[in-house]
């Protein structure tokens, strides 16, 4: 026969073990303890960093295009992009990515205005 106090003891050990595996612990109320960090890790936080990296890449490419457009000039820039687009393989992709879209031209205009103001 099993002792009821041992059964209660082992049930409590099982509950504590399950709670610890979920990230819970003995924490003071109102503090950021182990359960806070474990719950944030479980949410699938890989989505947000990928989104941030994608946005950072998009902004970086746009800024590079803005600087090139400002430095070379609109006509020369368009000619160079046309040569890339007429190429083969990866050149076509580069030509597509480097096309001057409305955002790029607007930001290049702002960059020109900013440089004129500081000079």
N, C-alpha and C positions, 0 to 999 in steps of 0.2 A: 504494500500500500504506500502511496505517496503522501507526503506531508503537505497539507494545504498551504503552509507558510512558504515551503520551497516552491510550490507552483506559483504563488503570488510573486515571490522573489524573481523567478526566471521570467515571468511575464513582464515584470518591470525592467529587467535587463534587456529583453527583446525590444520593448518600447524605446528605451534609451539608445540602443544600437541603431534602430531605424531612424530615430530623430537625428542622431549624429551623422548618419549617412546622407540625410537630407540637408545637412549644414546647420542644423539647430544646435544650440548649446545653452549653457547656463549663463544668461546675459542679464545685465541690469536693464530695466525698462528705459526706453528713450536713448539708448546708445546704438552705435553702428557696430554690431558684433558679427560673429561668424555667419549667422543666417542672412544678414543683409548682403554680404559679398557673395555667398553661395547662391542666393536667389537671382542676383544680377548675372552671374555666370551661366545659369541654367536657361536664361531667356533666349538663347541663340543670338548672342551679341555679335556674331560674325557678320551679320547683315549691315549694321551701321558702319563699321570700319570700311567695308567694301564700298558703300555709298560715299563715304567721305573721301576715299581714295579716288573714286571715279570723278567726283566733283573737283578735287584738287588737280587731277590730270586734265580735265576739260578747261579749267581756269588757266593752268600753265600753258597749254597749247594756244589758247586765245591770246594770252599776254605775249607769247613769243611771236605769234602772227602780227599782233599790234606793233611790236617793236620793229619787226622786219618791214612792215608796210610803212611805218614812219620813216625809217632810215633809207629805204630804197626809193620810195615814191610809188604812187598808185600805178602809173603806166608801166614802169619797169617791173613792178611786182606782178602785175597781171600777165606780162609777157613771160616771165619766169614760170609762173604757175601753168600757163598754156603749154610751155615746153615740157613741163613735168607730165601734164595730162596726156600729151601726145606720145609720151614714151611708152615703154612696155613694162609689164610686171609691177614691181613695187613702186616705180615712178608714177604710175597712174594713181595708186593709192595715196602717195604723197601729194600729188596734184589735187586730188579730191579733198584731202584734209586741209591743205593750205589755201583753199579758195577763200577769197575775201567775202565773208558774209556781212550782213548789215551790222551785226554786233561788233565785228572786227573793225570795220571802217569807222563806226561811231567812236569806239574806244581809241583808235589811232588818231582821230581828229581831236579828241580830248587830250591825248598825250601831246600832240603838237601844240595845242593851246597852253597846256601846262608848262611845257618847255619854253615857249615864248614868254610866259609870265615870269618865269624864274630868271631868264637871261636879261 
